[in-house]
Amino acid sequence: MKPHNPGRVPTDVYLSFVSSLSGNRMTLLVGVIVHAATCLAIAAKTQSFLYLILAAAFVLVFGGRMAIFWQFDRVDKERLSYAGIQHWERILVAGAAGTTTLLGIASGYAIFFLGDGFAELACIAVTMATMVSVVGRNYGSRMAIDLQTFSCCLPMIICSLMALDFYRGILSIFLIPFWLTTRAMANGVREFLYENVIARREITVIADRFDTALNNMPHGLVMVDPENRIQVINRKACELLKIGDPERLKERDLSAVLRYGARYSFMDSTQPELILRQMTQVADGKLSRMLIHFPEDLSLEFSASRRPDGGAVLIFEDVSSRVKAEQKILHMVRFDALTGLPNREYFSHLVQDYLNKHPKKRGPVAFMVLDIDEFKHVNDMRGHITGDHLLCAIANRIEEQARKAIVGRLMGDQFILFFPHAKDMEALDAEVRRLHAAIQGNYEADDVTFLVSLSGGFALLESDAFAMEEWSIKADLALFESKSKQRGGIASFEREMDGRYIEQQKLKADLREAVGIQGLSIAYQPMFKADGSRIECAEALARWVHPKKGAIPPDVFIRLAEEMGIISDITRFILMKACADCMTWPEHIAVSVNLSARDLRDADILSVVSEALSASGLGPERLHLEITESCLIDEPAAVRAILADLRARGITIAIDDFGTGFSSLSYLDTLPLDIVKIDRSFLRNIVEDDRRLKLLRGTVNLARELGLKIVTEGVETTEQLALLNKYRATDLVQGYVFSPAVPAQNIAILSQSLAGGPTPRRRPKVA
């Protein structure tokens, strides 16, 4: 890069070149002494007065230049513009040119006028020496070089030519190449220095940018040489490791610096060696990253790479926030958000971890499941917030009483516990029962006292036989056993429970297969007018005859179907078959089908009913749908909407088993009902107990006031039938007094046989 034009040169570089014209002032002093002394020597030898004048002129010019230098030194150079710098360049060059002009005059006069060999030699020698120094002192200004060489050489050339000496003329012409060479040398020096100044300036800018980037990056960075000495370290690294100022740490041994940090800051004494060891492993590719936890909740993640010279670059960042977030997420994944207890998955991990840590330990362990009795009533009566607070209180007491046991929340209102190794089965059994007894009793939640009982089931086993899923099932079987016997009880797993469980699972599989191939059948129990003169309707009842076990009671396989979630498939089968069978009966006879709670959880039942009516051609007025109070517990508003839609289509809606729930009377007014079916429990002892008869009559009268039709279920004896007719306590009668459940074809036969008059069946009273 050649600064041919000062305007192309950056201001600071141009100023440095011009400033060089006022430098090396000691050489100027030496020069003026030599110049003056030479002139005085020539004056003494030749008796030339001119050289005395020249000696004085050299001293005056030197003084003037010193004064100019002093003024230039006082100038605020940071405020100088290009024009100002050029102005000072001209002044400084003019002073330098004054000295070389005097030298040129002295040399030319000696050549042409004096004709003295000493004078010529002395003047030319001093002039040439001065010209050589011009390159070193005035390289910064092309103007200075040109003007000084011109002012030196021109007088000598002119005077040599004027002497009319051939050889002197030849020598004088040789001054022109000297002039050009001197000029080229100065330009070369100036260009070389200019390029180096620019390069240094760029390096400085790059270094400043690198330093700025290095010290503002969010990561700590340490670069070490093969001997582990610090070559580069940024401010963030010092802040994170708390090891002082970066400038003081260069060329220090990294291990010594880290040990110093461990001694005087927050690091543990073992961590410096850990950092160095793992840094080597990361740099060599044995580890991808390393995460080190420091005191004060600081977590740093390190990565390193090996340099070609054997050194390494270590980069690390503060990941404390990320680690805390990960720990929080991990806690959310592992622990129940409400109670803070381990969830099922993490509970399994804790149990397995315990067993892995004690592989050789012998002795029995226990697995226990706890279930809060009738917890749903708390949510129904007090709301879910109070229910949640009660759950937390129960969980806290279980943890307090658990001692060494591992406690977790299974789901809903169930908890699981694992009791570690005990000396013997008896001691472990006693510990399990102690905990179960300790957690029964009163609990406070939202200023309300609740008397809480928990049913428990547990299994005792040797630790080498433990399998989480298998023994969870065994504890569940024991829990089921305890709940079936008494509320708040506890039961230990027995082998017979396992057999019953396996048998039940087989029965479920057989039931699923039977439903899949439509292997169920339907029996119909007719509903007669109260005087028995006519069949008005027949209730469709599912029947299942197992190929090996024979007839399975409906209450057994219907409960299994509800547990398995296939009850809606049974409902669909019954609806389709019942509507088709009803089409074979006299037109005045309707068919009644029971709906389960699961059927009414969504609006799919609407399409199923429509499909059954459409496929069979049965009119909607001949289809009755029966629901129980349990159907309304989960989502009463949604159930009401579905029932209203069905009733709007002309289908009759009946409430079954009326009188067995807690709030049956309120449903008579709020539900879209047509028929109330009085449960058989109302008929118990009505012949002997006048109060029960009055209760039945009151319920019937209330229903009739609401415009509802009455069907009485479970009428077994003629005495019961006589009382019902005496007090007009029913519209339709369903029971063995007239007929048990019969096949579909028998309904038409029974209806035809009634033409000759009803014949009540006399059956013993069924309790």
C-alpha positions in Angstrom: 0.0 0.0 0.0 1.7 3.2 -1.2 0.7 6.5 0.3 1.2 8.5 -2.9 -1.3 11.1 -1.8 -1.4 12.2 1.9 -5.1 12.6 1.5 -5.2 8.8 1.1 -3.2 8.3 4.3 -5.2 8.0 7.6 -4.9 11.2 9.6 -3.1 9.5 12.5 -0.6 7.8 10.2 0.0 11.1 8.3 0.5 12.9 11.6 3.1 10.3 12.7 5.0 10.8 9.5 5.0 14.6 9.9 5.9 14.3 13.6 9.0 12.3 12.5 10.4 15.5 10.9 10.8 16.9 14.4 12.4 13.8 15.9 16.0 12.8 16.4 17.0 16.3 17.6 20.3 15.1 19.0 21.4 14.3 15.4 20.5 17.9 14.5 22.7 19.2 17.3 25.6 17.0 16.2 24.9 18.1 12.6 25.0 21.8 13.3 28.2 21.4 15.2 29.9 19.6 12.3 28.5 22.1 9.8 29.7 25.1 11.8 33.1 23.5 12.6 33.7 22.6 8.9 32.9 26.1 7.8 35.2 27.6 10.4 38.0 25.2 9.4 37.6 26.2 5.7 37.5 29.9 6.7 40.7 29.5 8.6 42.5 27.8 5.8 41.2 29.8 2.9 40.6 33.1 4.7 37.2 33.2 3.2 34.8 35.4 5.1 31.7 33.7 3.5 32.3 30.6 5.5 32.2 32.5 8.7 28.8 33.8 7.6 27.7 30.3 6.7 28.8 29.0 10.1 26.7 31.6 11.8 23.8 30.8 9.4 23.9 27.2 10.4 23.6 28.1 14.0 20.7 30.5 13.3 18.8 28.0 11.2 19.3 25.4 14.0 17.9 27.8 16.6 15.0 28.6 14.4 14.2 24.9 13.8 14.4 24.3 17.6 11.9 27.1 18.1 9.6 25.6 15.5 9.9 22.1 17.1 8.9 23.6 20.5 5.8 25.3 19.0 4.9 22.0 17.2 5.3 20.1 20.5 2.7 22.4 22.2 0.1 21.9 19.5 -3.0 19.7 20.4 -2.3 17.1 17.7 -5.6 15.2 18.3 -7.4 18.2 17.0 -5.3 18.7 13.9 -7.0 18.3 10.5 -5.3 17.2 7.3 -4.9 20.9 6.4 -3.3 21.7 9.7 -0.9 18.8 9.4 0.0 19.9 5.9 0.6 23.4 7.2 3.1 22.1 9.9 4.7 19.8 7.3 5.6 22.8 5.1 7.0 24.7 8.1 9.1 21.8 9.2 10.3 21.0 5.7 11.2 24.7 5.2 13.5 24.5 8.2 15.2 21.4 7.0 15.6 22.8 3.5 17.3 25.8 5.0 20.1 23.6 6.3 20.6 21.7 3.1 20.5 24.9 1.1 23.4 26.3 3.2 25.3 23.0 2.6 24.7 23.2 -1.2 25.9 26.9 -1.3 29.0 26.0 0.7 29.9 23.1 -1.6 29.2 25.0 -4.8 31.2 28.0 -3.7 34.2 25.7 -2.8 34.0 24.0 -6.2 33.7 27.1 -8.4 35.3 30.0 -6.5 37.8 28.7 -4.0 39.5 26.0 -6.0 40.9 24.6 -2.8 41.1 20.9 -2.5 40.5 20.8 1.2 37.5 23.1 1.1 36.0 21.0 -1.7 36.5 17.7 0.0 35.3 19.0 3.4 32.1 20.6 2.0 31.2 17.7 -0.3 31.9 15.1 2.4 29.8 16.9 5.0 27.0 17.5 2.4 26.9 13.8 1.3 26.9 12.6 5.0 24.0 15.0 5.7 22.1 13.7 2.6 22.5 10.1 3.9 21.0 11.2 7.2 18.1 12.8 5.4 16.8 9.4 4.6 16.7 8.4 8.2 15.3 11.7 9.5 12.9 12.9 6.8 11.5 9.8 5.3 8.0 10.8 6.5 7.7 13.6 4.0 8.2 13.2 0.2 8.3 17.0 0.1 11.2 17.1 2.6 13.2 14.5 0.6 12.7 16.3 -2.7 13.3 19.8 -1.4 16.5 18.8 0.6 18.1 16.8 -2.1 17.3 19.4 -4.7 18.7 22.2 -2.5 21.9 20.3 -1.8 22.6 18.9 -5.2 21.6 21.8 -7.5 24.2 24.3 -6.4 27.0 21.6 -6.7 25.8 20.6 -10.2 25.6 24.2 -11.4 29.0 25.2 -10.0 30.7 22.0 -11.3 29.4 22.8 -14.8 30.4 26.4 -14.5 34.0 25.4 -13.8 34.2 24.1 -17.4 36.0 21.0 -16.2 35.1 17.9 -18.1 35.6 15.5 -15.2 33.9 17.7 -12.7 31.0 17.9 -15.0 30.8 14.1 -15.2 30.9 13.9 -11.4 28.3 16.5 -11.1 25.9 14.6 -13.4 26.4 11.5 -11.1 24.7 13.6 -8.4 21.4 13.1 -10.3 21.3 9.3 -9.7 22.4 10.0 -6.1 19.5 12.3 -5.8 17.1 9.8 -7.2 18.5 6.9 -5.2 18.2 9.0 -2.0 14.6 9.8 -2.9 13.8 6.2 -3.7 15.4 5.0 -0.4 13.3 7.5 1.6 10.2 6.6 -0.2 10.9 2.9 0.4 11.4 3.5 4.1 8.2 5.5 4.2 6.2 3.0 2.4 7.6 0.1 4.5 6.8 1.9 7.7 3.4 2.9 6.4 2.5 -0.7 5.6 3.7 -1.8 9.0 1.8 1.0 10.7 -1.4 0.0 8.9 -0.8 -3.7 9.6 -0.1 -3.0 13.3 -3.2 -0.8 13.4 -5.3 -3.6 11.9 -3.8 -6.1 14.3 -4.6 -3.8 17.2 -8.2 -3.4 16.0 -8.5 -7.2 15.6 -6.9 -7.7 19.0 -9.2 -5.2 20.6 -12.2 -6.9 18.9 -11.0 -10.3 20.0 -10.5 -9.0 23.6 -13.9 -7.4 23.6 -15.5 -10.6 22.3 -13.5 -12.7 24.6 -14.4 -10.7 27.7 -18.1 -10.3 26.8 -18.9 -13.9 25.8 -21.2 -15.7 28.2 -18.8 -18.6 28.5 -15.6 -18.9 30.4 -12.5 -19.7 28.3 -9.1 -20.8 29.3 -6.3 -21.7 26.8 -3.3 -23.5 28.1 0.0 -24.6 26.5 1.4 -28.2 26.6 2.8 -27.5 30.1 -0.6 -26.4 31.3 0.3 -22.8 31.6 -2.4 -20.3 31.0 -2.0 -18.4 27.7 -5.5 -16.9 27.4 -8.2 -16.5 30.0 -11.2 -14.3 29.8 -13.0 -12.2 32.4 -16.0 -14.6 32.6 -13.7 -17.5 33.5 -12.3 -15.5 36.3 -15.7 -14.5 37.5 -17.1 -18.0 37.4 -14.1 -19.6 39.2 -13.5 -16.5 41.3 -9.7 -16.6 40.7 -8.7 -13.0 40.3 -7.8 -10.7 37.4 -7.1 -12.2 33.9 -3.9 -10.1 33.3 -2.3 -11.5 36.5 -3.0 -15.1 35.5 -1.2 -15.3 32.2 1.7 -17.8 32.1 0.6 -19.2 35.4 0.1 -22.9 35.9 -3.6 -23.7 35.7 -3.5 -26.3 38.5 -1.8 -23.8 40.8 -4.5 -21.2 40.0 -7.3 -23.6 40.7 -5.7 -24.7 43.9 -5.5 -21.1 44.9 -9.2 -20.7 44.1 -10.0 -23.7 46.2 -8.0 -22.3 49.1 -9.4 -18.7 49.0 -12.8 -19.0 47.3 -15.8 -21.2 47.2 -14.4 -24.4 45.5 -14.0 -27.7 47.3 -10.4 -28.8 47.8 -11.0 -31.9 45.6 -12.5 -30.0 42.7 -9.3 -28.5 41.1 -7.9 -32.0 40.4 -11.3 -33.2 39.2 -11.5 -30.3 36.7 -8.0 -31.0 35.4 -8.6 -34.8 35.2 -11.9 -34.5 33.5 -10.6 -31.7 31.2 -7.9 -34.1 30.0 -10.5 -36.8 29.4 -12.8 -34.4 27.5 -9.9 -33.1 25.4 -8.8 -36.6 24.5 -12.4 -37.5 23.5 -13.0 -39.9 26.4 -15.8 -37.6 27.6 -18.0 -35.3 25.5 -18.8 -32.9 28.4 -18.5 -32.7 32.1 -20.8 -31.2 34.6 -19.4 -30.2 38.0 -21.5 -28.9 40.9 -19.9 -26.3 43.2 -21.1 -24.8 46.5 -23.5 -21.9 46.5 -25.8 -23.8 44.0 -23.4 -23.2 41.1 -23.2 -25.7 38.3 -20.6 -25.4 35.5 -20.6 -27.5 32.3 -17.1 -27.9 30.8 -16.0 -28.9 27.3 -12.4 -29.0 26.0 -10.5 -29.6 22.8 -6.9 -30.5 22.2 -4.7 -28.0 20.2 -2.2 -29.1 17.6 0.8 -28.0 19.8 -0.4 -30.2 22.6 -2.2 -27.5 24.6 -5.9 -27.4 25.2 -8.8 -25.0 25.1 -11.3 -25.2 28.0 -14.7 -23.7 27.6 -17.3 -23.7 30.4 -20.6 -22.0 31.2 -22.9 -21.4 34.1 -25.8 -23.9 33.7 -27.2 -23.5 37.2 -30.6 -22.3 35.9 -30.8 -25.1 33.5 -29.8 -27.7 36.2 -32.4 -26.2 38.6 -35.1 -26.4 35.8 -34.1 -29.9 35.0 -34.2 -30.9 38.7 -37.7 -29.2 38.9 -38.9 -31.1 35.8 -37.4 -34.3 37.2 -39.2 -33.7 40.5 -42.4 -33.1 38.6 -41.9 -36.3 36.7 -41.0 -38.4 39.7 -43.3 -37.0 42.4 -47.0 -36.5 42.8 -47.8 -32.7 42.4 -50.4 -32.8 45.2 -48.9 -34.8 48.0 -45.2 -34.6 47.1 -45.0 -38.4 47.4 -43.2 -40.5 44.7 -45.5 -41.5 41.9 -45.9 -45.1 40.9 -43.0 -45.1 38.4 -40.5 -43.4 40.7 -41.7 -45.6 43.6 -40.8 -48.6 41.6 -37.4 -47.1 40.9 -36.8 -46.5 44.6 -37.8 -50.0 45.5 -35.6 -51.5 42.8 -32.7 -49.2 43.8 -33.1 -50.4 47.4 -33.0 -54.0 46.4 -30.0 -53.5 44.1 -28.1 -51.8 46.9 -28.7 -54.8 49.3 -28.4 -57.8 47.0 -27.0 -60.0 49.8 -29.4 -58.9 52.5 -31.8 -61.6 53.6 -35.2 -61.3 55.3 -38.8 -60.7 54.3 -40.1 -57.5 52.8 -43.7 -56.2 52.4 -45.7 -54.5 49.8 -48.9 -52.7 50.9 -51.7 -50.8 49.2 -54.0 -48.4 51.1 -57.3 -47.1 50.0 -59.3 -44.3 51.6 -62.8 -45.5 52.3 -65.7 -43.5 50.7 -63.4 -40.6 49.8 -65.7 -39.7 46.9 -68.3 -38.5 49.4 -65.8 -35.9 50.7 -65.4 -34.4 47.2 -69.1 -34.5 46.6 -70.0 -32.8 49.9 -67.1 -30.5 50.5 -65.6 -30.0 47.1 -62.3 -31.1 45.5 -60.2 -28.4 47.1 -61.1 -29.7 50.6 -60.6 -33.2 49.3 -57.1 -32.4 48.1 -56.2 -30.8 51.5 -57.5 -34.0 53.2 -55.4 -36.1 50.9 -52.3 -34.1 51.8 -53.0 -34.5 55.5 -53.4 -38.3 55.1 -50.2 -38.5 53.0 -48.3 -36.6 55.7 -49.5 -38.9 58.4 -48.6 -42.0 56.4 -45.1 -40.6 55.9 -44.7 -39.8 59.6 -45.7 -43.4 60.5 -43.8 -45.1 57.8 -40.5 -45.0 59.5 -38.1 -46.8 57.1 -40.8 -47.8 54.6 -40.9 -46.2 51.1 -44.2 -44.4 50.5 -45.8 -43.5 47.2 -49.1 -42.3 45.8 -50.6 -44.9 43.5 -53.5 -42.9 42.1 -56.6 -41.1 43.3 -57.1 -42.0 46.9 -54.7 -44.9 47.0 -51.2 -45.1 48.4 -48.5 -47.8 48.2 -45.8 -48.7 50.6 -42.7 -50.9 50.5 -41.3 -52.2 53.9 -37.6 -53.1 53.7 -36.0 -56.2 55.2 -37.2 -57.4 58.6 -35.9 -60.1 60.9 -38.9 -62.3 60.4 -42.4 -62.4 59.0 -44.1 -61.9 62.4 -42.2 -58.7 63.0 -42.9 -57.4 59.6 -46.6 -58.3 59.8 -46.8 -56.5 63.1 -45.1 -53.4 61.6 -47.6 -53.3 58.7 -50.6 -53.6 61.0 -49.1 -51.0 63.4 -48.9 -48.4 60.6 -52.4 -49.2 59.4 -53.8 -48.7 62.8 -51.8 -45.5 63.4 -53.2 -43.7 60.3 -56.9 -44.3 61.1 -58.8 -41.6 62.9 -59.6 -37.9 62.7 -58.0 -35.5 60.2 -58.4 -31.7 59.9 -58.9 -30.0 56.5 -60.2 -26.5 56.0 -61.4 -26.2 59.6 -63.4 -29.4 59.2 -62.8 -32.6 61.1 -63.1 -35.8 59.1 -63.2 -39.3 60.6 -61.2 -41.3 58.1 -60.7 -45.0 57.7 -58.3 -46.6 55.2 -58.6 -50.2 54.0 -55.3 -52.0 53.4 -54.0 -55.0 51.6 -50.5 -56.3 51.9 -48.2 -59.1 50.8 -45.2 -60.6 52.7 -42.5 -62.2 50.7 -38.7 -62.8 50.5 -36.8 -60.0 48.7 -35.4 -62.3 46.1 -39.0 -63.2 45.0 -40.1 -59.5 44.6 -41.6 -58.4 41.3 -43.3 -55.1 41.3 -46.2 -55.8 39.0 -46.9 -59.3 40.3 -46.9 -58.3 44.0 -48.9 -55.1 43.3 -51.6 -57.4 42.0 -51.3 -59.6 45.1 -51.6 -56.5 47.4 -54.6 -55.4 45.3 -56.3 -58.8 45.8 -55.7 -58.5 49.6 -57.2 -55.0 49.5 -60.2 -56.2 47.7 -60.6 -58.9 50.3 -60.4 -56.4 53.2 -62.9 -54.0 51.6 -65.4 -56.8 50.9 -65.3 -57.7 54.6 -65.4 -54.4 56.5 -64.5 -50.8 56.0 -61.1 -49.8 57.4 -59.9 -53.4 57.6 -56.6 -54.9 56.6 -55.9 -58.3 55.0 -52.7 -60.2 54.1 -52.4 -61.9 50.8 -53.3 -65.6 50.8 -52.7 -68.1 48.0 -56.4 -68.7 47.7 -56.8 -65.1 46.7 -54.4 -65.7 43.8 -56.5 -68.6 42.7 -59.7 -66.6 42.8 -58.0 -63.8 40.9 -56.8 -66.2 38.2 -60.2 -67.7 38.0 -61.8 -64.3 37.7 -59.3 -63.3 34.9 -60.3 -66.5 33.0 -63.9 -65.7 33.5 -63.3 -62.2 32.1 -61.6 -63.6 29.1 -64.5 -66.0 28.5 -67.0 -63.2 28.9 -65.1 -61.0 26.3 -65.2 -63.9 23.9 -68.9 -64.5 24.5 -69.7 -60.9 23.9 -67.6 -60.9 20.8 -69.4 -63.8 19.2 -72.8 -62.7 20.6 -72.9 -65.8 22.8 -75.2 -64.2 25.4 -79.0 -64.8 25.4 -82.0 -62.8 26.5 -84.9 -63.7 28.8 -87.9 -61.4 29.2 -89.8 -60.8 32.4 -93.3 -59.6 31.6 -95.0 -56.6 33.3 -98.7 -57.3 33.9 -101.5 -55.0 34.7 -102.3 -55.0 38.4 -105.2 -57.3 37.9 -103.1 -59.6 35.7 -105.4 -59.2 32.7 -102.8 -58.1 30.2 -99.1 -57.9 29.5 -98.1 -54.3 28.9 -94.3 -54.7 28.6 -91.4 -57.2 29.0 -88.0 -56.4 30.5 -85.0 -57.7 28.6 -82.6 -59.5 30.9 -79.2 -60.7 29.7 -78.2 -64.3 30.4 -74.9 -66.1 30.0 -74.5 -69.9 30.0 -70.8 -70.7 30.4 -69.8 -73.8 28.4 -68.1 -75.3 31.5 -69.4 -73.5 34.5 -73.0 -73.3 33.4 -75.3 -70.4 34.1 -73.4 -67.3 35.4 -75.6 -65.0 37.6 -76.3 -61.6 35.9 -75.0 -59.6 38.9 -71.6 -61.4 38.4 -71.0 -61.1 34.7 -72.6 -57.6 34.5 -70.2 -56.3 37.1 -67.3 -57.9 35.3 -68.5 -56.3 32.0 -68.5 -52.9 33.7 -65.0 -53.4 35.0 -63.8 -54.5 31.6 -65.5 -51.6 29.8 -67.6 -53.9 27.5 -70.9 -53.2 29.1 -71.9 -50.9 26.2 -71.3 -53.8 23.8 -73.8 -55.9 25.8 -76.2 -53.0 25.8 -76.0 -52.8 22.0 -76.6 -56.5 21.6 -79.6 -56.4 23.9 -81.1 -53.4 22.2 -80.8 -54.9 18.7 -82.2 -58.3 19.8 -84.9 -56.9 22.1 -86.3 -54.6 19.4 -86.3 -57.4 16.9 -88.0 -59.8 19.3 -90.6 -57.2 20.3 -91.7 -57.0 16.6 -92.9 -60.7 17.0 -95.2 -59.8 19.9 -98.7 -58.3 19.9 -98.6 -54.6 19.1 -99.7 -53.5 22.6 -96.6 -55.1 24.3 -93.5 -52.9 24.7 -90.0 -54.0 25.5 -87.8 -52.5 28.3 -84.0 -52.4 28.1 -81.6 -51.4 31.0 -78.9 -48.8 30.3 -75.7 -48.6 32.4 -73.8 -45.6 33.6 -71.2 -46.1 31.0 -73.8 -46.1 28.2 -74.9 -42.6 29.2 -71.4 -41.0 29.4 -71.6 -39.8 25.8 -74.2 -39.3 23.1 -73.2 -42.6 21.3 -76.3 -44.3 22.9 -78.5 -42.0 20.8 -77.2 -43.5 17.5 -77.3 -47.1 18.9 -81.0 -46.7 19.9 -81.8 -45.2 16.5 -80.0 -48.0 14.7 -81.9 -50.6 16.7 -85.3 -49.1 16.0 -84.4 -48.6 12.3 -83.1 -52.1 11.8 -86.1 -53.8 13.5 -88.8 -51.4 12.4 -90.1 -51.0 16.0 -91.9 -47.8 16.8 -90.2 -45.7 19.5 -93.3 -45.7 21.7 -92.8 -49.5 22.2 -89.3 -49.1 23.5 -88.7 -48.4 27.2 -85.2 -47.5 28.6 -84.5 -48.1 32.2 -81.8 -46.2 34.2 -80.6 -46.4 37.8 -79.7 -43.7 40.2 -76.0 -44.6 39.7 -76.1 -43.4 36.1 -76.6 -39.8 37.4 -73.7 -39.6 39.8 -70.8 -38.6 37.5 -72.3 -36.1 35.0 -76.0 -35.5 35.9 -76.4 -32.6 33.5 -75.1 -34.6 30.5 -77.3 -37.6 31.4 -80.4 -35.4 31.7 -79.7 -34.0 28.2 -79.4 -37.5 26.7 -82.6 -38.7 28.4 -84.5 -35.6 27.3 -83.4 -36.3 23.7 -84.5 -39.9 23.9 -87.8 -39.0 25.4 -88.4 -36.3 22.7 -88.2 -39.1 20.1 -91.1 -40.9 21.8 -89.2 -43.4 23.9 -90.4 -44.1 27.4 -87.9 -43.4 30.2 -88.1 -45.3 33.5 -86.1 -45.1 36.7 -85.2 -48.6 38.0 -84.7 -49.8 41.6 -86.3 -46.6 42.9 -85.9 -46.1 46.6 -82.4 -47.6 47.0 -80.4 -44.4 46.6 -79.9 -41.4 48.9 -81.8 -38.8 47.0 -84.2 -40.7 44.8 -87.2 -38.3 45.5 -85.3 -35.3 44.0 -84.8 -37.2 40.7 -88.6 -37.6 40.2 -88.9 -33.9 39.6 -85.6 -33.1 37.8 -85.4 -36.0 35.3 -87.5 -36.5 32.1 -89.2 -39.6 33.5 -92.4 -41.5 32.5 -92.2 -44.6 34.8 -91.0 -45.3 38.3 -90.1 -48.9 39.1 -90.5 -49.5 42.9 -87.6 -51.6 44.2 -88.5 -55.0 45.6 -87.1 -53.9 49.0 -90.3 -51.8 49.5 -92.4 -55.0 49.4 -90.5 -56.7 52.2 -92.9 -57.5 55.1 -95.6 -55.1 53.8 -98.2 -57.8 54.8 -97.0 -57.9 58.4 -95.6 -54.4 58.8 -98.1 -51.6 58.4 -95.4 -48.9 58.5 -93.7 -50.3 55.4 -97.0 -50.4 53.6 -97.6 -46.8 54.5 -94.1 -45.9 53.2 -94.9 -47.7 49.9 -98.2 -46.0 49.5 -96.7 -42.6 50.2 -94.0 -43.0 47.6 -96.6 -44.2 45.0 -98.9 -41.3 45.8 -96.0 -38.8 45.4 -95.0 -40.3 42.0 -98.6 -40.2 40.8 -98.9 -36.6 41.8 -96.0 -35.9 39.4 -97.9 -37.8 36.6 -95.7 -40.8 36.6 -96.7 -44.5 36.0 -95.9 -47.1 38.7 -94.3 -50.5 38.2 -93.7 -52.6 41.2 -90.9 -55.1 41.0 -90.4 -58.4 42.9 -94.1 -59.2 43.7 -93.8 -62.8 44.8 -97.0 -63.7 46.7 -100.7 -63.3 46.2 -100.9 -61.5 49.5 -98.6 -58.8 48.3 -100.6 -58.5 45.1 -103.8 -58.2 47.0 -102.5 -55.4 49.1 -101.2 -53.5 46.1 -104.6 -53.8 44.4 -106.5 -52.9 47.5 -104.7 -49.6 47.8 -104.2 -49.1 44.1 -100.5 -48.9 44.8 -99.3 -49.9 41.4 -100.1 -49.8 37.7 -98.0 -52.7 36.5 -96.7 -55.7 38.4 -93.5 -57.5 37.6 -92.6 -60.6 39.6 -92.9 -64.3 40.1 -96.5 -63.9 41.2 -97.4 -63.9 37.5 -94.3 -65.1 35.6 -90.6 -65.5 35.8 -88.3 -64.4 33.0 -89.1 -66.4 29.9 -87.8 -66.8 26.3 -89.0 -64.3 23.7 -91.4 -66.7 22.0 -93.2 -67.3 25.4 -94.3 -63.6 25.7 -96.8 -64.0 22.8 -98.0 -67.4 24.2 -98.6 -65.8 27.7 -100.4 -62.9 26.1 -102.8 -65.2 24.3 -103.4 -67.3 27.4 -104.7 -64.3 29.3 -107.8 -64.2 27.1 -109.3 -66.7 29.5 -108.4 -64.6 32.6 -105.3 -64.2 34.7 -104.0 -67.1 36.7 -101.6 -65.8 39.5 -98.8 -68.2 40.3 -98.6 -69.1 44.0 -95.0 -69.1 45.0 -93.5 -69.1 48.4 -92.4 -65.7 49.6 -88.9 -64.8 48.7 -87.0 -62.9 51.4 
